[in-house]
Amino acid sequence: MQFFSQYKLYLFLGVAVVIAIGAWFVLSEPSQEELTTTSVNGSGVDKDLVGTLLQLRTVSLSGTVFSDPAFQSLQDFGTQIIPEPVGRPNPFAPASYRPTSTASGNKLFPAR
């Protein structure tokens, strides 16, 4: 309590300065910066992309590719995927957990 009575004037001036600075930031108008806009005309890369897309639009796919001898001479080097056994019903359960059978019916809501 002695601190407040001893430095009352300094505390009052400090609070007044903080309020004055806050009011100045809140009430001052933002600076009027002129916004500049630049227009970008189509560049060479854009024109090349549009040209390529127009060429792709004219491509038509037909089934004649599959009857071509070059396509039929292709060999499949893929590997067969062998089915693996399924793991535990709940992989996050402890190892000593044994699942219970639900053959006896619903235990939460038994039949009446």
C-alpha distances in whole Angstrom, upper triangle without the diagonal:
4,5,5,7,9,10,11,14,15,13,15,18,18,18,21,23,23,24,27,28,28,30,32,33,34,35,38,41,42,45,48,50,54,55,58,60,63,66,68,72,73,73,76,74,74,78,79,77,78,82,81,80,83,85,84,84,88,88,90,90,93,94,97,95,95,99,99,100,98,95,97,98,94,93,90,88,86,85,85,82,83,81,78,78,75,72,70,69,65,64,61,62,62,65,66,66,69,69,70,73,73,76,76,74,70,68,65,67,71,74,74
4,6,5,6,9,10,13,14,13,15,18,18,19,21,23,23,25,27,28,29,31,33,34,35,37,38,42,43,46,49,51,55,56,59,62,64,67,69,73,74,74,77,76,75,79,80,78,80,83,83,82,85,87,86,86,90,90,92,92,95,96,99,97,97,101,101,102,99,97,99,100,96,95,92,90,88,87,87,84,85,83,81,80,77,74,72,72,68,67,63,64,64,68,69,68,72,72,73,76,76,80,79,77,74,72,69,71,74,77,78
4,6,5,6,8,11,11,10,13,15,15,16,19,20,20,22,24,25,26,28,30,31,32,34,35,39,40,42,46,47,51,52,55,58,61,64,65,69,71,71,74,72,72,75,77,75,76,80,79,78,81,84,82,83,87,87,89,89,92,93,96,93,94,98,98,99,96,94,96,97,93,92,89,87,85,84,85,82,82,81,78,78,75,72,70,70,66,65,61,63,63,66,67,67,70,70,72,75,75,78,78,76,73,71,68,70,73,76,77
4,5,5,5,9,9,8,10,13,13,13,16,18,18,19,22,23,24,25,28,29,29,31,33,37,38,40,44,46,49,51,54,56,59,62,64,68,70,70,73,71,71,74,76,74,75,79,78,77,80,82,81,82,85,86,87,88,91,93,95,93,93,97,97,99,96,93,96,96,93,92,89,87,85,84,85,82,82,81,78,78,75,72,70,70,66,65,62,63,63,67,68,67,70,71,72,75,74,78,77,75,72,70,67,69,72,75,76
4,6,5,9,10,10,11,14,15,15,17,19,20,21,23,25,26,27,29,31,32,33,35,39,40,42,46,48,52,53,56,59,62,65,67,71,73,73,76,74,74,77,79,77,78,82,82,80,83,86,84,85,89,89,91,91,94,96,99,96,97,101,101,102,99,97,99,100,96,96,93,91,88,88,88,85,86,84,82,82,79,76,74,73,70,69,65,66,67,70,71,71,74,74,75,78,78,81,81,79,75,73,70,72,76,79,79
4,6,8,9,10,12,14,14,16,18,19,20,22,24,25,26,28,30,31,32,34,35,39,40,42,46,48,51,53,56,59,61,65,67,70,72,72,75,74,74,77,78,77,78,82,81,80,83,86,85,85,89,89,91,92,95,96,99,96,97,101,101,102,99,97,100,100,96,96,93,91,88,88,89,86,87,85,83,82,79,77,75,74,70,70,66,67,68,71,72,72,75,75,77,80,79,83,82,81,77,75,72,74,78,81,82
4,6,5,6,9,10,11,12,14,15,17,18,20,21,23,24,26,27,29,30,31,35,37,38,42,44,47,49,52,55,58,61,63,67,68,69,72,70,70,73,75,73,75,78,78,77,80,82,81,82,85,86,88,88,92,93,96,93,94,98,97,99,96,94,96,97,93,93,90,88,86,85,86,83,84,83,80,80,77,75,73,72,69,68,64,66,66,69,71,70,74,74,75,78,78,81,81,79,76,74,71,73,76,79,80
4,6,5,6,9,10,11,12,14,16,17,18,20,21,22,24,26,27,28,30,34,35,37,41,43,47,48,51,54,57,60,62,66,68,68,71,70,70,73,75,73,74,78,78,77,79,82,81,81,85,85,87,88,91,93,95,93,94,98,97,99,96,94,97,97,93,93,90,89,86,86,86,83,84,83,81,81,78,75,73,72,69,68,65,66,67,70,71,71,74,74,75,78,77,81,81,78,75,73,70,72,75,78,79
4,5,5,6,9,10,11,12,14,15,16,18,20,21,22,25,26,26,28,32,33,35,39,41,45,46,50,53,55,59,61,65,67,67,70,69,69,72,74,72,73,77,77,76,79,81,80,81,84,85,87,88,91,93,95,93,94,98,97,99,96,94,97,97,94,93,91,89,87,87,87,84,86,84,82,82,79,77,75,74,71,70,66,68,69,72,74,73,76,76,77,80,79,83,83,81,77,76,73,74,78,81,82
4,5,5,6,9,10,10,12,14,15,16,18,20,21,23,24,25,27,30,32,33,37,39,42,44,47,50,53,56,58,62,64,64,67,66,66,69,71,69,71,74,74,73,76,78,77,78,82,82,84,85,88,90,93,90,91,95,95,96,93,91,94,94,91,90,88,86,84,84,84,82,83,81,80,79,77,74,73,72,68,67,64,66,66,70,71,71,74,74,76,78,78,81,81,79,76,74,71,73,77,80,81
4,5,5,6,8,10,11,12,14,15,17,18,20,21,23,24,26,29,31,33,36,38,42,43,46,49,52,55,57,61,63,63,66,65,64,68,69,68,69,72,72,71,74,77,76,76,80,80,82,83,86,88,90,88,89,93,92,94,91,89,92,92,89,88,85,84,81,81,82,79,80,79,77,77,74,71,70,69,65,64,61,63,63,67,68,68,71,71,72,75,74,78,78,76,72,71,68,69,73,76,77
4,5,5,6,9,10,11,12,14,15,16,18,20,21,22,24,27,29,31,35,37,41,42,46,49,52,55,57,61,63,63,66,65,65,68,70,68,69,73,73,72,74,77,76,76,80,81,82,83,87,88,91,89,90,93,93,95,92,90,93,93,90,89,87,85,83,83,83,81,82,80,79,78,75,73,72,70,67,66,63,65,66,69,70,70,73,72,74,76,76,79,79,77,73,72,69,70,74,77,78
4,6,5,6,9,10,10,12,14,15,16,18,20,21,22,26,27,29,33,35,38,40,43,46,49,53,55,59,61,61,64,63,63,66,68,66,67,71,71,70,73,75,75,75,79,79,81,82,86,88,90,88,89,93,92,94,91,89,92,92,89,89,86,85,82,82,83,80,82,81,79,79,76,74,72,71,68,67,64,66,67,70,72,71,74,74,75,78,77,81,81,78,75,74,70,72,76,79,80
4,5,5,6,9,10,11,12,14,15,17,18,20,21,25,26,28,31,33,37,39,42,44,47,51,53,56,58,59,62,61,60,64,65,64,65,68,68,67,70,73,72,72,76,76,79,79,83,85,87,85,86,89,89,91,88,86,88,89,85,85,83,81,79,79,80,77,78,77,75,75,72,70,69,68,64,63,60,62,63,66,68,67,71,70,72,75,74,78,78,75,72,71,68,69,73,76,77
4,5,5,6,9,10,11,12,14,16,16,18,20,23,25,27,31,33,36,38,41,44,47,50,52,56,58,58,61,60,59,63,64,63,64,67,67,66,69,72,71,71,75,75,77,78,81,83,86,83,84,88,88,90,87,85,87,88,85,84,82,80,78,78,79,76,77,76,74,74,71,69,67,66,63,62,59,61,62,65,67,66,69,69,70,73,72,75,75,73,70,68,65,67,70,73,74
4,5,5,6,9,10,10,12,14,15,16,18,21,23,25,29,31,35,37,40,43,46,49,51,55,57,58,61,60,59,63,64,63,64,67,68,67,69,72,71,71,75,76,78,79,82,84,86,84,85,89,89,91,88,86,89,89,86,86,83,82,80,80,81,78,79,78,76,76,73,71,70,69,66,65,62,64,65,68,70,69,72,71,73,75,74,78,78,76,72,71,68,69,73,76,77
4,5,5,6,9,10,10,12,14,15,16,20,21,23,27,29,32,34,37,40,43,47,49,52,55,55,58,57,57,60,62,60,62,65,65,64,67,70,69,69,73,74,76,77,80,82,84,82,83,87,87,89,86,84,87,87,84,84,81,80,78,78,79,76,78,77,75,75,72,70,69,68,65,64,61,63,64,68,69,69,72,71,73,75,74,78,78,76,72,71,68,70,74,76,78
4,5,5,6,9,10,11,12,14,15,19,20,22,26,28,31,33,36,39,42,45,47,51,53,53,56,55,54,58,60,58,59,63,63,62,64,67,66,66,70,71,73,74,77,79,81,79,80,84,84,86,83,81,83,84,81,81,78,77,74,75,75,73,74,73,71,72,69,67,66,65,61,60,57,59,61,64,66,65,68,67,69,71,71,74,74,72,69,68,64,66,70,73,74
4,6,5,6,9,10,10,12,14,17,19,22,25,27,31,32,36,38,42,45,47,51,53,53,57,56,55,58,60,58,59,63,63,62,64,67,66,66,70,71,73,74,77,79,82,80,81,84,84,86,84,81,84,85,81,81,79,78,75,76,76,74,75,74,72,73,70,67,66,65,62,61,58,60,62,65,67,66,69,68,69,72,71,74,74,72,68,67,64,66,69,72,73
4,5,5,6,9,10,10,12,15,17,19,23,25,29,31,34,37,40,43,46,49,52,52,56,55,54,57,59,58,59,62,63,62,64,67,66,66,70,71,73,74,78,80,82,80,81,85,85,87,84,82,85,86,82,82,80,79,77,77,78,75,77,76,74,75,72,70,69,68,64,64,61,63,65,68,70,69,72,71,72,75,74,77,77,75,71,71,67,69,73,75,76
4,5,5,6,9,10,10,14,15,17,21,23,26,28,31,34,37,41,43,46,49,49,53,52,51,54,56,55,56,59,60,59,61,64,63,63,67,68,70,71,75,77,79,77,78,82,82,84,81,79,82,82,79,79,77,76,73,74,75,72,74,73,72,72,69,67,67,65,62,61,59,61,62,66,68,67,69,69,71,73,72,75,76,73,70,69,66,68,71,74,75
4,5,5,6,8,10,13,14,17,20,22,26,27,31,33,37,40,42,45,48,48,52,51,50,53,55,53,54,58,58,57,59,62,61,61,65,66,68,69,72,75,77,75,76,80,80,82,79,77,80,80,77,77,75,74,71,72,73,70,72,70,69,69,67,65,64,63,59,59,56,58,60,63,65,64,67,66,68,70,69,72,73,70,67,66,63,64,68,70,72
4,5,5,6,8,12,14,16,19,22,25,27,31,33,37,40,42,46,48,49,52,52,50,54,56,54,55,58,59,58,60,63,62,62,66,67,69,70,73,76,78,76,77,81,81,83,81,78,81,82,79,79,77,76,73,74,75,72,74,73,72,72,69,67,66,65,62,61,59,61,63,66,68,67,69,68,70,72,71,74,74,72,68,68,64,66,70,72,73
4,6,5,6,9,11,13,17,19,23,25,28,31,34,37,40,44,46,47,50,50,49,52,54,53,53,57,58,56,59,62,61,61,65,66,68,69,73,75,77,75,77,80,80,83,80,78,81,82,78,79,76,75,73,74,75,72,74,73,72,73,70,68,68,66,63,62,60,62,64,67,69,68,71,70,72,74,73,76,77,74,71,70,67,68,72,74,76
4,6,6,8,9,12,15,17,21,22,26,28,32,35,37,41,43,44,47,46,45,49,51,49,50,53,54,53,55,58,57,58,61,62,65,66,69,72,74,72,73,77,76,79,76,74,77,78,74,75,72,72,69,70,71,69,71,70,68,69,66,65,64,63,60,59,57,59,61,64,66,65,68,67,69,70,69,73,73,71,68,67,64,65,69,71,73
4,6,8,10,13,16,18,21,23,26,29,32,35,37,41,43,44,48,47,46,49,51,49,50,53,54,53,55,58,57,57,61,62,64,65,69,71,73,71,73,76,76,79,76,74,77,78,74,75,72,72,69,70,71,68,70,69,68,69,66,64,63,62,59,58,56,58,60,63,66,64,67,66,67,69,68,71,72,69,66,65,62,63,67,69,71
4,6,9,12,15,18,21,23,26,29,32,35,38,41,44,45,49,48,47,50,52,51,51,55,55,54,56,59,59,58,62,63,65,67,70,73,75,73,75,78,78,81,78,76,79,80,77,77,75,74,72,73,74,71,73,72,71,72,69,67,67,65,62,62,59,62,64,67,69,68,70,69,71,72,71,74,75,72,69,68,65,66,70,72,73
4,6,9,12,15,18,20,24,26,30,33,36,39,42,43,46,46,45,48,50,49,49,53,54,53,55,58,57,57,61,62,64,66,69,72,74,72,74,77,77,80,77,75,78,79,76,76,74,74,72,72,73,71,73,72,72,72,70,68,68,66,63,63,60,63,65,68,70,69,72,70,72,74,73,76,77,74,71,70,67,68,72,74,76
4,6,8,12,15,17,20,23,27,30,32,36,39,40,44,43,42,45,47,46,46,50,51,50,51,55,54,54,58,59,61,63,67,69,71,70,71,75,75,77,75,73,76,77,74,74,72,72,70,71,72,70,72,71,71,71,69,68,67,66,63,62,60,63,65,68,71,69,72,70,72,74,72,76,76,74,70,70,67,68,72,74,75
4,6,9,12,14,17,20,23,26,29,33,35,36,40,40,38,41,44,43,43,46,48,46,48,51,51,51,55,56,58,60,64,66,68,66,68,72,71,74,71,69,72,73,70,71,69,69,67,68,69,67,69,68,68,69,66,65,65,64,61,60,58,61,63,66,69,67,70,68,70,72,71,74,75,72,69,69,66,67,71,73,75
4,6,9,12,15,18,21,25,28,31,34,35,38,38,37,40,43,42,42,45,47,46,48,51,51,51,54,56,58,60,64,66,68,66,68,72,71,74,71,69,72,73,70,71,69,69,67,68,70,68,70,69,69,70,68,67,67,66,63,62,60,63,65,68,71,69,72,71,73,74,73,76,77,75,72,72,69,70,74,76,78
4,6,9,12,16,19,22,25,29,32,33,36,37,35,38,41,40,40,43,45,44,46,49,49,49,52,54,56,58,62,65,67,65,67,70,70,72,70,68,71,72,69,70,69,68,67,68,70,68,70,70,70,71,68,68,68,67,64,63,61,65,67,69,72,71,73,72,74,75,74,77,78,76,72,73,70,71,75,77,78
4,6,9,13,16,19,22,25,28,29,33,33,32,35,37,37,37,40,42,41,43,46,46,46,49,51,54,56,59,62,64,62,64,67,67,69,67,65,68,69,66,67,66,65,64,66,67,65,68,68,67,69,67,66,66,65,63,62,60,63,66,68,71,70,72,71,73,74,73,76,78,75,72,72,69,71,74,76,78
4,6,10,13,16,19,23,26,27,31,31,30,32,35,35,35,38,39,39,40,43,44,44,47,49,52,54,57,60,62,60,63,66,65,68,65,63,67,68,65,66,65,65,63,65,67,65,68,68,68,69,67,67,67,66,64,63,61,65,67,69,72,71,73,72,74,75,74,77,78,76,73,73,71,72,75,77,79
4,7,10,13,16,19,23,24,28,28,26,29,32,31,31,34,36,35,37,40,40,40,43,45,48,50,54,57,58,57,59,62,61,64,61,60,63,64,61,63,61,61,60,62,63,62,65,64,64,66,64,63,64,63,61,60,59,62,64,67,70,68,70,69,71,72,71,74,76,73,70,71,68,69,73,75,77
4,7,10,13,16,19,21,24,25,24,26,29,28,29,32,33,33,34,37,38,38,41,43,46,48,52,55,56,55,57,60,59,62,59,58,61,62,59,61,60,60,58,60,62,61,64,64,64,66,64,64,65,64,62,60,59,63,65,67,70,69,71,70,72,73,72,75,77,74,71,72,69,71,74,76,78
4,7,10,13,16,18,21,22,20,23,26,25,25,28,30,29,31,34,34,34,37,39,42,44,48,51,53,51,54,57,56,58,56,54,58,59,56,58,57,57,56,58,60,58,62,62,62,64,62,62,63,62,60,59,58,62,64,66,69,68,70,68,70,71,70,73,75,72,70,71,68,69,73,74,77
4,6,10,13,14,18,19,17,19,22,22,22,25,27,27,28,31,32,32,35,37,40,42,46,49,50,49,51,54,53,56,53,52,56,57,54,56,55,55,54,56,58,57,60,60,61,63,62,62,63,62,60,59,58,62,64,66,70,68,70,68,71,72,71,74,76,73,70,72,69,70,74,75,78
4,6,10,12,15,16,15,16,20,20,19,22,24,24,25,28,29,29,32,34,37,39,43,46,47,46,49,51,50,53,51,50,53,54,52,54,53,53,52,55,57,56,59,59,60,62,61,61,62,61,60,59,58,62,65,66,70,68,70,68,70,71,70,73,75,72,70,71,69,70,73,75,77
4,6,8,12,13,11,13,16,16,16,19,21,21,22,25,26,26,29,31,34,36,40,43,44,43,46,48,47,50,47,46,50,51,48,50,50,50,49,52,54,53,56,57,58,60,59,59,61,60,59,57,57,61,63,65,68,67,68,67,69,70,69,72,74,71,69,71,68,69,73,74,77
4,6,10,11,10,10,14,14,14,16,19,19,20,22,24,24,26,29,32,35,38,42,42,41,44,46,45,48,46,45,48,49,47,49,49,49,49,52,54,53,57,57,58,61,60,60,62,61,60,59,59,62,65,67,70,68,70,68,71,71,70,73,75,73,71,72,70,71,74,75,78
4,7,8,6,7,10,11,10,13,15,15,16,19,20,21,23,25,28,31,35,38,39,37,40,43,42,44,42,41,45,46,44,46,45,46,46,48,50,50,54,54,56,58,57,58,60,59,58,57,57,61,63,65,68,67,68,66,69,69,68,71,73,71,69,71,69,70,73,74,77
4,5,5,6,9,10,11,13,15,16,17,19,20,21,24,25,29,31,35,38,39,37,40,42,41,43,41,40,44,44,42,44,44,44,44,47,49,49,53,54,55,58,57,57,59,59,58,56,57,60,63,64,68,66,68,66,69,69,69,71,74,71,70,71,69,70,74,75,78
4,5,5,6,9,10,11,12,14,15,17,18,20,22,23,27,29,33,36,36,34,38,40,38,41,38,37,41,42,40,42,42,42,42,45,48,48,52,53,54,57,56,57,59,59,58,57,57,61,63,64,68,67,68,67,69,70,69,71,74,72,70,72,70,72,75,76,79
4,5,5,6,9,10,11,12,14,15,17,18,21,22,25,27,31,34,34,32,35,38,36,38,36,35,39,39,37,39,39,39,39,42,44,44,48,49,50,53,53,53,55,55,55,53,53,57,59,60,64,63,64,63,65,66,66,68,71,69,67,69,67,68,71,72,75
4,5,5,6,9,10,11,12,14,15,17,19,21,24,26,30,33,34,32,35,37,36,39,36,35,39,40,38,40,39,40,40,43,45,44,48,49,50,53,52,53,55,55,54,52,53,57,59,60,64,62,64,62,65,65,64,67,69,67,65,67,65,66,69,71,73
4,5,5,6,9,10,11,12,14,15,17,19,23,25,29,32,33,31,34,37,35,38,35,35,38,39,38,40,40,41,41,44,46,46,50,51,52,55,54,55,58,57,57,55,56,60,62,63,67,65,66,65,67,67,67,69,72,69,68,70,68,69,72,73,76
4,5,5,6,9,10,11,12,14,16,17,21,23,27,30,30,28,31,34,32,35,32,32,35,36,34,37,37,37,38,41,43,43,47,48,50,53,52,54,56,56,55,54,54,58,61,62,65,64,65,63,66,66,66,68,71,68,67,69,67,68,71,72,75
4,5,5,6,9,10,11,12,15,16,19,21,25,28,29,27,30,32,31,34,31,30,34,35,33,35,35,36,35,38,40,41,44,45,47,50,49,50,53,52,52,50,51,55,57,58,62,60,61,60,62,63,62,64,67,65,63,65,64,65,68,69,72
4,5,5,6,9,10,11,13,15,18,21,24,28,28,27,30,33,31,34,32,31,35,36,34,37,37,38,37,40,42,42,46,47,49,51,51,52,54,54,53,52,53,57,59,60,64,62,63,61,64,64,63,65,68,65,64,66,64,65,68,69,72
4,5,5,6,9,10,11,13,17,20,23,26,27,25,29,31,29,32,30,29,33,34,33,36,36,37,37,40,42,43,46,48,50,53,52,54,56,55,55,54,55,59,61,62,66,64,65,63,66,66,65,67,70,67,66,68,67,68,70,71,74
4,5,5,6,9,10,11,15,17,21,24,24,22,26,28,27,29,27,26,30,31,29,32,32,33,33,37,39,39,43,44,46,49,49,50,53,52,52,51,52,56,58,59,63,61,62,60,63,63,62,64,67,65,64,66,64,65,68,69,72
4,5,5,6,9,10,13,16,19,23,24,22,25,28,27,30,28,26,30,32,30,32,32,33,33,36,38,38,42,43,45,48,47,49,51,50,50,49,51,54,57,58,61,59,60,58,60,60,59,61,64,62,61,63,62,62,65,66,69
4,5,5,7,9,13,16,19,22,23,22,25,28,27,30,28,27,31,32,31,34,34,36,35,39,40,41,44,45,48,51,50,52,54,53,54,53,54,57,60,61,64,63,63,61,63,63,62,64,67,65,63,66,64,65,68,68,71
4,5,6,7,11,14,17,20,20,19,23,25,24,27,25,24,28,29,28,31,31,33,33,37,39,39,43,44,47,50,49,51,54,53,54,53,54,58,60,61,64,63,63,61,63,63,62,64,67,65,64,66,65,66,68,69,72
4,5,5,9,11,15,18,19,17,20,23,22,25,23,22,25,27,26,28,29,30,30,34,35,36,40,41,43,46,46,48,50,50,50,49,51,54,57,57,61,59,59,57,60,59,59,60,63,61,60,63,62,62,65,65,68
4,6,8,11,14,18,19,18,21,24,23,27,25,24,27,29,28,31,31,33,32,36,37,37,41,42,44,47,47,49,51,50,51,50,52,55,58,59,62,60,60,58,60,60,59,60,63,61,60,63,61,62,64,65,68
4,6,10,13,17,17,17,20,22,21,25,24,23,26,28,27,30,31,33,33,36,38,39,42,43,46,49,49,51,53,53,53,53,54,58,61,61,64,62,63,60,62,62,61,62,65,63,62,65,64,64,67,67,70
4,7,10,13,14,13,16,18,18,21,20,19,22,24,23,26,27,29,29,33,34,35,39,40,43,46,46,48,51,50,51,50,52,55,58,58,62,60,60,58,60,59,59,60,63,61,61,63,62,63,65,65,68
4,7,10,11,11,14,16,16,20,19,18,21,23,22,25,26,29,29,32,33,34,38,39,42,45,45,47,50,49,50,50,52,55,58,58,61,59,59,57,59,58,57,58,61,59,59,62,61,61,63,63,67
4,7,8,8,11,13,13,17,17,15,17,20,19,22,22,25,25,29,30,31,34,35,38,41,42,44,47,47,48,47,49,52,55,55,58,56,56,54,56,55,54,55,59,57,57,59,59,59,61,61,64
4,6,7,9,10,11,15,16,14,16,19,19,21,22,25,25,29,29,31,34,35,39,42,42,45,48,47,49,48,51,53,56,56,59,57,57,55,56,55,55,55,59,57,57,60,60,60,62,62,65
4,5,6,7,9,13,14,11,13,16,16,19,20,23,23,26,27,29,32,33,37,40,40,43,46,46,47,47,50,52,55,55,58,56,55,53,55,54,53,54,57,56,56,59,59,59,60,60,63
4,5,5,6,10,11,10,11,15,15,19,20,23,24,28,28,30,34,35,39,42,43,46,49,49,50,50,52,55,58,57,60,59,58,56,58,57,56,57,60,59,59,62,62,62,64,64,67
4,6,5,9,9,7,9,12,12,16,17,20,21,25,26,28,31,33,36,40,41,44,47,47,48,47,50,53,55,55,58,57,56,54,56,55,55,56,59,58,58,61,61,61,63,63,67
4,5,8,9,6,7,10,11,13,15,18,19,22,23,25,28,30,34,37,38,41,44,44,46,45,48,51,53,53,56,54,54,52,54,53,53,53,57,56,56,59,59,59,61,61,64
4,6,9,7,7,10,12,15,17,20,21,25,25,28,31,33,36,40,41,44,47,47,49,49,52,54,57,56,59,57,56,55,57,55,55,56,59,58,59,62,62,62,64,63,67
4,5,5,6,9,11,14,16,20,21,25,26,29,32,34,38,41,42,45,49,49,51,50,53,55,58,57,60,59,58,56,59,58,58,58,62,61,61,64,64,65,66,66,70
4,5,5,6,9,12,15,18,21,24,25,28,31,34,37,41,42,45,49,50,51,50,53,56,58,57,60,59,58,57,59,58,58,59,62,62,62,65,65,66,67,67,71
4,6,5,7,11,14,16,19,22,24,27,30,33,36,40,41,44,48,48,50,49,51,54,56,55,58,58,57,56,58,57,58,58,62,61,62,64,65,65,67,67,71
4,5,6,9,11,14,16,20,21,24,27,30,33,37,38,41,44,45,47,45,48,51,53,52,55,54,54,52,55,54,54,55,59,58,58,61,61,62,63,64,67
4,5,8,11,14,16,19,20,23,26,29,32,36,38,41,44,45,47,46,49,51,53,52,55,54,53,52,54,53,53,54,58,57,57,60,61,61,63,63,66
4,6,10,13,15,19,20,24,26,29,32,36,38,41,44,45,47,46,49,52,53,52,55,54,54,53,55,54,55,55,59,59,59,62,62,63,64,65,68
4,7,9,12,15,18,21,24,27,30,33,35,38,41,42,44,43,46,48,50,49,52,51,51,50,52,52,52,53,57,56,57,59,59,61,62,62,66
4,6,9,12,14,18,20,24,26,30,32,35,39,40,42,40,43,46,47,46,49,48,48,47,50,49,50,50,54,54,54,57,57,59,60,60,64
4,6,9,11,14,17,20,23,27,29,31,35,36,38,36,39,42,44,42,45,45,44,43,46,45,46,47,51,50,51,53,54,55,56,57,61
4,7,10,13,16,19,21,25,27,30,33,35,37,35,38,40,42,40,43,43,43,42,45,45,46,47,50,50,51,53,53,55,56,57,61
4,7,9,12,16,18,22,24,26,30,31,33,31,34,37,38,37,40,40,39,39,41,41,42,43,47,47,47,49,50,51,52,53,57
4,6,9,13,15,19,21,23,27,29,30,28,32,34,35,34,37,37,36,36,38,38,40,40,44,44,45,47,47,49,50,51,55
4,6,10,12,16,18,21,25,26,28,27,30,32,34,32,35,34,34,33,36,35,36,37,41,41,42,44,45,46,47,48,52
4,6,9,13,15,17,21,23,25,23,26,29,30,29,32,31,30,30,32,32,33,34,38,38,38,40,41,43,44,45,49
4,6,10,12,15,19,21,23,22,25,27,28,27,29,29,28,27,30,30,31,32,35,36,37,38,40,41,42,43,47
4,7,9,12,16,17,20,19,23,24,26,24,26,26,25,24,26,26,27,28,32,32,33,35,36,38,38,39,43
4,6,9,13,15,17,16,20,21,22,20,23,22,22,21,24,24,26,27,30,31,31,33,34,36,37,38,42
4,6,10,12,15,14,18,18,20,18,20,19,18,18,20,20,22,23,27,28,28,30,31,33,34,35,39
4,7,8,11,11,15,15,17,16,18,17,16,15,18,18,20,21,24,25,25,27,28,30,31,33,36
4,7,8,7,11,12,14,12,15,14,13,13,16,17,19,21,24,25,25,26,27,29,30,32,36
4,5,6,9,9,11,10,12,10,10,9,13,14,16,19,21,22,22,22,23,26,27,29,33
4,6,9,9,12,12,13,10,10,8,11,12,13,16,19,19,18,19,20,23,24,26,30
4,5,6,9,10,12,9,10,9,12,14,15,18,20,20,19,19,20,23,24,27,31
4,6,8,9,12,10,12,11,15,17,19,22,24,24,23,23,23,26,28,31,34
4,7,9,11,10,12,12,16,18,20,23,25,24,23,23,23,26,28,31,34
4,6,8,6,9,10,13,16,18,21,22,22,21,20,21,24,26,29,32
4,5,5,9,11,14,17,20,23,24,24,24,22,23,27,28,31,34
4,5,8,11,14,17,20,23,24,25,25,24,25,28,29,32,36
4,6,10,13,16,19,21,22,24,24,22,24,27,28,31,34
4,6,9,13,15,18,19,20,20,19,20,23,24,27,30
4,6,9,13,15,16,18,18,17,19,22,22,25,28
4,7,9,12,14,15,15,14,16,19,19,22,26
4,6,9,10,11,12,11,14,16,16,19,22
4,5,7,9,10,11,14,16,15,17,21
4,5,6,7,8,11,13,12,14,17
4,5,8,10,13,14,13,13,17
4,7,8,12,12,10,11,14
4,6,9,9,7,8,12
4,6,6,6,8,11
4,6,5,9,12
4,6,10,12
4,7,9
4,6
4
